[in-house]
């Protein structure tokens, strides 16, 4: 079976999420809540029957993916191209600290997917490297199975979803955020990616 479906799964809550700090490439850790979120999501994600899990090499995503892979008995690969957006000088700061140091720039960043934080990368660049992972999967043919679970990050999920759906860059900001341990489901139809589910998750 060749690739027909992608499930894009955001990592569980981290210490930086809990303190509302911007992570980017900082290698933050899951909180106890984050570990529980990952465990709680396993039965729902198992219904997709993924043949493979590929995770960002950042610890929060790798740990989240490992919870599923070990529970479901599914192979796990690591791919640094699935890292979150590099936020440059903003990494480790709160939104208020960014607004104080770079007045107006955080709002601009949210509106313009081609604009990058100082020393960081733009969302369109994130989408480009993430799309390369998907293209590799499609070229792998039967080796990757029909469904692949990508364990990654909120910003990357938004960018990759918009890019795969062929949305104009100017409308990318209209996609909402993805909660911790929530997911997006995309299905391939006639060589076009269709959005089936956005920001789905388990509560409890």
N, C-alpha and C positions, 0 to 999 in steps of 0.2 A: 504494500500500500504506500502511495506517495502522500506527501504532506497535503492535508485538506483543512486542518484547523490549528489555530494558535490560541493558547490561553496565556495571557500576560498577567502575572501574579506579583503584586507588590509585597515587599517584605513586611514583617511584623513591626510593632512599635519598638523604637530604639530610645536610648537615653537622650539623644538629641531631639527626637520627636517630642518626648515628654517635657523637655525644657524649651521647646519652640526655637531651636537653633537650626540654622541652615547647614546641611551636611555635605552635599556634593560628594567629593571623593574622600572625605574624612571617613575612616574605618570605624564607625560607631558600632555599638553592641546592642543586641536585643535586650529589652527589659523582661522581667518575668511575665508581664502582660503580653509582650510580643511573642514569647515562646508559646504561651497558651493560645494566642490567636492562630499561630501556625498549626498547632495540633488540632484545634477546633475546625479548621478549614479542610483538613485532610479528607474526611468522608465526602464532602461536596465536590472537591476537585477530583477525587478518585472516579467519580461518575463520568468524567470526560475520558477516562481510560488512556492517559498519555503513554506513549511508548518511550518517551525520553524527557528528562528535565535538563534544562540548561540554565545555569545561574550566573549572575554577575560575580566577579571575584571579590567584591566587597563583602566583609564578614556578615553583615546584616542580611544580605540576600542569600549568601551561601548557607548560612545556618537555617534560614527559613526553608530553603529548598531541601536541605538534608532531612528535615523533619518529614516532609512528604516522601522523598525518595526512599528513605529507610522504612517508613510505614507501608508504602505501596509496593516496595520491591521493584522500583523503576530505576534504570541507570541515570546517573547524574554526571553532567559535564560542566566545566567552568569556562566562561568566556568573558574576558575583560571588556569586550566591546559592548556588553550589557550594563556597564557602569552608569551611575547617575550622571547628570550634567555636572561638569566641572564648574564650580562657582567662583573660582579665582580668589580674589581678596575678600569675598563675602563669606567664605566657608568658616563655620564656627560661630558666626554672628547671629544675633536675633534680628528679626525684621526691623525693630526699632533702632538698633545699632546701625543697620545698613541705611535706613532713612536719614539718620543723623549725619553719617559720613558721606553719603551720596544722595543728596536730596532730589527726589523725583525719579531717580534711576530705577528703583525697584518697580514702580508703576510702569515705566517704559519697558522694562524687561518682560513684564506680564503682557504687554500689548503687542510687542514686536518680537516675533520668533527668530528674526535674523540678527538681533542685538545680543551681545554677550556682556556679562559682568566683567569688570576689569580683571584681566588675567585669566578669564574663564572661557567657556565655549557657548555658542548659541544653540538653541533647540534644533535648528535645522541641521547643525553638525552632528548632534546626538542622533537624530533620525537617520542620518546617512550611515553612521557606523552600525546602528541597530539593524537597518535594512540589509546590510551585508551579511549579518547572521542569518536572517530569513532566506536570503538568496542562496546561501550555502546549503541550507536545509532543503530547499527546493531542488538544487542540483544533486543532492545526495540520493534523491529518488526513494526507493523502498527502504533504504538503510535507516531512515529516521522515523518511519511509521506514519500513520495518518494524523495523529494529534501530538503536538509538542507543547510542553509547559515551559514558559520562560519565567524564571524567578528573578525579578529585577526591581526597578525603582519607579516612583510616581511620575517624575518628569519625563523619563525615557518612555514609559508606557503611553503617555499622552502624545509625545512626538511620533512614536512608531505607529500608533493607531491612526493618527492624522495622515501620516505619510503613506501608509499602506492603503488607506481609503481614497487617496488621491485628492484630499481636500486642499483648496488654495491656502497658501501659507497665512494669508491675512485672516482666515477664519479659525486657525488652530486655537487661538486663545478662547474660543467659545466652548471648547471641550472642558468639562469640569474636572476637578481633581479626583484622584483615586485614593480611597482610604487604605489604611494599613491592613494588609492581608486580604484586600479586595482584588478583584480581577476583571479583566476584559476578555471577551471571547470573539474571535474573528474567524470566519469561515471563507474558504476559497470557492468561488463559483464562476465558471467560465473565465478563469484567469483574473478575476477581480476579487478583492477582499471585501467581504460584507460584515458589518458590525451586527452581532447577535445579542451581546450583553455588554453593558458598560457599568463599571463600579459595583459589581455584584459582590456579596459577601455574606458571611454567617454572623449572627448576633447571638449573644447568650452569655 
